[in-house]
Structures are given as structure tokens and as C-alpha cells.
Amino acid sequence: MPKWELTPVSPRSVALALPERVVTNKELCASLDTTPEWIEEKTGIKERRFLDPEETVADLAVEAAEKALATASVQAAAIDVLVVACTTPDWVMPSLGVTIAERLGIATPRIVDLTQHACASTVYGMYMAANLLQEPGLETALIVCAERGSGGTDPQDRVTRIFFGDAAGAAVLRKSESRDGLLSYDLGNTYSDAVRMATPWRLNQEVPGSPTPTPLTPYLHMDGSVVLREAMTRLPKSLNETLSSAGVTVDDVNGFALHQASAKLVRQIARTVGADLKRVPITADTLANTASVSPLTSLWRVAHDGLARQGDLLAIGAIGAGFLYGALCFRLPEDLLAAELS
């Protein structure tokens, strides 16, 4: 992929909203055929957050968005582009993006919902927002990702249940007055049914010629071995190509915000790329895989830990959805601000 030759765009703030309920491996094992020790050994995940039944994804998304706006000192009315990502919304319709805009007072007509990008949503959402902001007169974008992974996984399936948690994240992006901002990007895709999730109409409906088995439940199906292989192959390559296009090296990068499929996988990817683990924050150990939100959780940690100051290089990378993948490289024109957690 080429260098970014358009007007520079950069993240200004990042915020998270987390459910209060903490679910430990021990609690999950009350209904799963596994042990807390096995889960932590294989994944590095110790706990995750779950929404209670009466809590909504929309509420969590609005909370994260409000915090990102306040931290960036941006009014909702100033948002020119709203990109919202969610694979597990409360409702397929109405649009979660429109719902957030209505509740916050965002008046822009430029609202985009990403519903099938899953764990790759942050990368694609930022790339899309950066492109939409090229229109003259537009200055500010809001990216919001929210997931209820606990609702999309079978409570009896230890293959998926142990990996996922609930969260929301948001980031404000703005055009840069300097030459710093988005330097380069890499995007790619490869088809696989190793990750699949049926829509209601598809359940128990045999479709002649379909390449995938007839789905019997609405829950996420995941072939862990394929996911691991694709992540370990695609994401390091995407990160390396992005950095090469920017004319920088791995050692130049101050902070890596990577998709948190599992704590163990993030460390493996970091080692493959050759990144200092001190520059690759881990959030999967306490939040697990929060799908579209996942890179924002690590981006928040990068900013919170002081790895995203003015002039610093930042790399963001993610893969998901069977499979979309990509990476972005920014040189920050100003400090990236991390909102306080509640």
C-alpha cells in the first residue's frame, strides 16, 4: 500500500466504557468442561466483563462516545463524520449509528455503520473516517465500537466462550494542521468460514450449494487453529508493510495498539514483528477479546501509559471477520489523550 498522501488525520482522544460485572475463569468453568488454569495457560486471559441482561450495547457505546468527546474538548455538534462498528448490536435496525447520534445530538448526515468487520473494525473505521474527512470543510470524526461478546457466544461452548467479553470504545479523529498524522496503511482480506455467525433467517435452513454447514444456533463459530494461523501470518506482514511504507522501522514505533484476540497471541505477534514487549500493551488478560473494541482497548492503554506523546509513532493492527485485516501508522501531531475509566 502507498503512503498516505492526503490531508493528515490523527486520533486526538480515546475512551473506554466497561460493564461493572467481572467474570472470572472460575465462574465460566462452572458451566464449561475446562479449568481456570487451562484457560489462563492457553490464552493468557484471567477475566472479562459481561453486561447484565438489562444493560444495553447502545448505553455502553454512548458512554464511551461521551467520554471521548469530553476528553478531546469537542462538542457533539462539531462531529462531521460518525463511524460506528458493532457485530452484536441490541437491534439489527434501527441503526446503532443513528441511535448514538440521536442521543448525543450529533447532527451530521455522514453516519456509517460497520456491521461485519468485527475485530478489524477499528482499523477500517479509522481509514474510512480519514477518507471522509478529506471533504473540504470537514474537520472532526468520531469512531465508536461496541460489543456484547457474551451474547454472541454459546454458554456451553468452551472454544468461543472463554475468549470474549463486553466493552465499548471511542476515539476522536481530527485533521492535522501539521504534516504529522496518518503516514501509511495496509488493508487486506482473504475468505474463510473459520469464523462465522448466522443471521436469524439462516438458522436450520439448508441452502443448496452453500460452502458452510447449516447453522443450528445463532452463536459464533470459530475454528481456533485457523484463526491463530491467519493472525500470525497476516497481521505481522500487514504491520511490516505499513511501517515500510511510512519509512520507519519497528524500533521507531513508540506504541503498538494491536487486536487483543488473546494475551498469548498478542505477545506472539509482537515477537514475530520484533517489537519490544514494553511497547505492546496487553488488555486481553483482564478484558478478553472485545471484538471491534479490542484495538481501542490497547490504544487506550498506549495513551494511558505515556506511549503516545506529540511526535511519537503509533501503529495499530487488527484482523477478524473471516478475514479482514490491516494496519495504520501515525506520527502524532499532539498528545493522544486517554479518558479516565469510571
C-alpha positions in Angstrom: 0.0 0.0 0.0 1.2 3.6 -0.7 2.0 6.3 1.8 -0.9 8.5 2.9 -0.7 11.4 0.5 -4.0 13.2 1.5 -4.6 15.7 4.3 -3.1 14.3 7.6 -5.7 13.0 10.1 -4.8 11.8 13.6 -6.5 10.5 16.8 -6.9 13.1 19.5 -8.6 11.2 22.3 -9.6 7.6 23.2 -12.1 6.4 25.8 -13.4 3.1 27.1 -16.7 2.1 28.8 -16.8 -1.2 30.6 -19.5 -3.1 32.3 -19.2 -3.4 36.1 -19.6 -7.2 36.2 -16.3 -9.0 36.2 -16.5 -12.7 35.1 -13.5 -14.8 36.2 -12.3 -18.0 34.6 -13.5 -19.9 37.7 -17.1 -18.6 37.1 -17.1 -19.6 33.5 -15.8 -23.1 34.4 -19.0 -23.7 36.4 -20.7 -24.5 33.1 -17.8 -25.3 30.9 -15.8 -28.5 30.6 -12.4 -26.9 31.4 -10.4 -25.4 34.2 -9.4 -21.8 35.1 -5.7 -22.9 34.9 -6.2 -24.3 31.4 -7.8 -21.1 30.1 -5.1 -18.9 31.5 -2.3 -21.1 30.3 -3.7 -21.4 26.7 -4.9 -17.8 26.3 -3.4 -15.6 29.0 -7.0 -14.4 29.8 -7.8 -14.2 33.5 -11.2 -12.4 33.4 -13.5 -10.4 31.3 -16.5 -8.0 31.6 -20.1 -9.0 30.9 -23.1 -6.8 30.5 -26.1 -7.7 32.7 -29.3 -8.7 30.8 -31.0 -5.3 31.4 -27.9 -3.3 30.2 -27.6 -2.4 26.5 -24.8 -2.1 24.0 -26.2 1.3 23.0 -25.8 2.6 26.5 -22.2 1.4 26.7 -21.5 2.9 23.3 -22.9 6.3 24.2 -20.9 6.3 27.4 -17.7 5.7 25.6 -18.5 8.4 23.0 -19.4 11.0 25.6 -16.0 10.4 27.3 -14.0 10.6 24.1 -15.7 13.9 23.2 -15.2 15.4 26.6 -11.6 14.4 26.7 -10.9 16.0 23.3 -12.9 19.1 24.3 -15.2 18.5 21.3 -18.9 19.2 21.2 -21.2 16.6 19.7 -22.5 19.2 17.3 -19.0 19.6 15.9 -18.7 16.0 14.7 -18.6 15.8 10.9 -18.3 12.1 10.5 -19.6 9.3 12.7 -18.4 5.7 12.1 -19.9 3.1 14.4 -18.9 -0.6 14.5 -20.8 -3.4 16.2 -21.2 -7.1 15.3 -23.5 -7.8 18.3 -26.0 -4.8 18.4 -29.2 -4.8 20.5 -31.1 -4.4 17.3 -30.2 -5.0 13.6 -32.4 -2.0 13.0 -32.6 0.9 13.8 -29.0 1.8 13.1 -26.8 2.0 16.1 -25.0 4.9 14.5 -28.3 6.9 14.2 -29.2 5.9 17.7 -25.9 7.3 19.1 -26.3 10.5 17.0 -29.8 11.0 18.3 -28.8 10.5 21.9 -25.7 12.7 21.8 -27.0 15.4 19.5 -24.7 14.7 16.6 -26.3 16.3 13.5 -24.0 15.1 10.7 -25.6 13.1 7.8 -22.3 11.3 7.4 -23.0 8.2 9.5 -21.6 4.8 8.7 -22.4 1.5 10.5 -19.8 -1.2 10.1 -21.6 -4.4 10.9 -19.4 -7.2 9.5 -15.8 -6.1 10.1 -15.8 -7.5 13.6 -12.3 -7.4 15.2 -10.9 -5.4 12.2 -13.3 -2.5 12.7 -11.0 0.0 14.4 -8.5 -0.1 11.5 -11.2 0.1 8.8 -13.2 2.6 10.7 -10.2 5.0 11.1 -9.2 4.5 7.5 -12.8 5.3 6.4 -13.1 8.3 8.7 -9.8 9.7 7.4 -11.0 9.5 3.8 -14.4 11.1 4.6 -12.7 14.0 6.3 -10.9 14.9 3.1 -14.1 16.7 2.0 -13.4 20.5 2.3 -14.9 22.0 5.5 -14.9 18.7 7.4 -12.6 18.6 10.4 -13.6 16.0 13.1 -14.7 12.4 13.2 -15.9 10.1 16.0 -15.3 6.4 15.9 -17.4 4.2 18.2 -17.0 0.5 18.6 -19.2 -1.6 21.0 -19.8 -5.3 21.5 -21.7 -7.8 23.6 -19.5 -10.8 23.1 -21.2 -12.5 26.0 -24.4 -12.5 24.0 -22.8 -13.8 20.8 -21.1 -16.9 22.2 -22.7 -20.2 23.3 -22.6 -20.5 27.1 -21.7 -24.2 26.7 -19.0 -23.8 24.0 -15.6 -23.6 25.6 -14.0 -22.8 22.2 -15.6 -19.4 22.0 -17.0 -18.6 25.5 -13.6 -18.3 27.2 -12.3 -15.7 24.7 -14.9 -12.9 24.6 -16.0 -10.1 26.7 -18.1 -6.9 26.5 -16.9 -3.3 26.2 -17.2 -0.1 24.2 -14.6 2.3 23.0 -14.5 5.6 21.1 -11.9 7.8 19.5 -12.0 11.4 18.2 -10.0 11.9 15.0 -9.2 15.4 13.6 -7.4 16.9 10.6 -3.9 17.9 11.4 -2.6 21.4 10.8 1.0 20.0 10.5 2.4 17.3 8.2 2.0 14.7 11.0 -0.9 12.3 11.3 -1.7 9.2 9.3 1.5 8.2 7.5 0.6 4.9 5.8 -1.8 2.0 5.9 -2.2 -1.6 4.7 -5.5 -3.4 4.2 -6.2 -6.9 3.0 -8.7 -9.8 3.0 -9.0 -13.5 2.5 -12.1 -15.6 2.6 -12.6 -18.2 5.3 -15.6 -19.7 7.0 -13.4 -20.5 10.1 -15.2 -17.6 11.8 -19.0 -17.5 11.1 -22.2 -16.3 12.8 -25.6 -16.9 11.3 -28.4 -14.4 10.8 -31.9 -15.5 12.2 -33.3 -16.4 8.8 -30.4 -18.8 8.1 -30.8 -20.9 11.2 -31.8 -24.5 10.3 -32.2 -23.5 6.7 -30.3 -25.8 4.4 -29.1 -23.8 1.4 -28.1 -25.9 -1.7 -24.5 -25.2 -2.7 -23.6 -23.4 0.5 -19.9 -23.8 1.3 -20.7 -23.9 5.0 -22.7 -26.3 7.2 -26.3 -25.5 8.0 -26.1 -23.3 11.2 -28.1 -24.7 14.1 -27.6 -21.9 16.6 -27.2 -18.1 16.4 -23.9 -18.2 18.2 -20.4 -17.5 16.9 -18.5 -20.5 15.5 -14.7 -20.3 15.5 -12.0 -22.7 14.3 -9.2 -21.6 16.7 -6.4 -23.3 14.8 -7.3 -21.4 11.5 -7.7 -18.1 13.4 -4.3 -18.5 15.0 -2.6 -19.3 11.7 -4.2 -16.4 9.8 -3.5 -13.9 12.6 0.1 -15.0 12.9 0.6 -14.8 9.1 -1.4 -11.8 8.1 -1.1 -9.3 10.9 2.8 -9.2 11.2 3.0 -8.9 7.4 0.5 -6.0 7.4 2.3 -4.2 10.2 5.7 -4.6 8.5 4.3 -3.3 5.1 2.7 -0.4 6.8 5.9 0.6 8.6 7.9 0.2 5.5 5.6 2.5 3.5 5.9 5.1 6.3 9.7 4.8 6.0 10.1 3.8 9.6 11.2 0.6 11.5 9.7 -1.4 14.3 12.2 0.1 16.7 11.0 3.6 15.8 7.4 2.9 17.0 6.7 4.1 20.5 3.5 2.2 20.9 1.6 -0.7 19.2 -2.2 -1.0 19.6 -3.0 -4.5 18.5 -6.1 -6.5 18.4 -6.4 -8.4 21.6 -7.6 -11.9 20.5 -5.8 -13.3 23.5 -2.9 -12.1 25.6 -0.8 -15.0 24.4 -1.4 -14.3 20.7 -0.6 -10.6 21.1 2.8 -11.5 22.6 3.4 -13.9 19.8 2.6 -11.3 17.1 4.8 -8.8 18.9 7.8 -11.2 18.9 7.2 -12.1 15.2 7.3 -8.4 14.3 10.3 -7.8 16.6 8.6 -5.3 18.8 9.8 -4.6 22.3 7.0 -6.1 24.5 7.1 -3.0 26.7 5.7 -1.1 23.8 2.9 -3.6 23.2 0.3 -3.2 25.9 -1.9 -6.2 26.8 -5.6 -5.8 27.7 -6.8 -9.2 26.9 -5.7 -10.6 30.3 -8.5 -8.6 32.1 -10.9 -7.8 29.2 -10.5 -10.7 26.9 -11.4 -10.3 23.2 -13.8 -7.5 22.8 -14.0 -7.8 19.0 -14.4 -4.4 17.3 -13.5 -2.7 20.5 -10.3 -4.7 21.1 -7.8 -2.4 19.3 -9.3 0.6 21.1 -8.7 -1.0 24.5 -5.0 -1.4 23.6 -4.9 2.1 22.1 -6.3 3.5 25.4 -3.5 1.6 27.2 -0.9 3.0 24.9 -2.1 6.6 25.6 -2.6 5.9 29.3 0.9 4.5 29.6 2.6 7.6 28.0 3.5 5.9 24.7 1.5 8.3 22.5 3.0 11.8 23.0 3.4 14.5 20.5 5.9 13.3 17.8 5.6 9.7 18.8 5.0 6.9 16.2 1.9 4.8 16.7 1.0 1.5 15.0 -2.5 0.0 15.1 -3.2 -3.5 13.7 -6.1 -5.9 13.7 -7.6 -9.0 12.0 -11.0 -10.6 12.1 -14.3 -11.5 10.4 -13.0 -14.3 8.3 -10.9 -12.4 7.3 -10.3 -8.7 7.0 -7.1 -7.3 8.3 -5.0 -4.2 8.2 -2.7 -1.7 9.9 -2.2 2.0 10.3 0.8 4.1 11.2 0.5 7.6 12.7 3.0 10.2 13.8 1.1 12.1 16.4 0.9 15.9 15.9 -0.2 16.2 19.6 -0.6 14.0 22.6 -3.2 11.3 22.3 -5.4 11.8 25.4 -6.8 8.8 27.3 -10.1 9.4 29.1 -10.3 8.2 32.7 -12.0 4.9 33.4 -15.1 5.1 35.6 
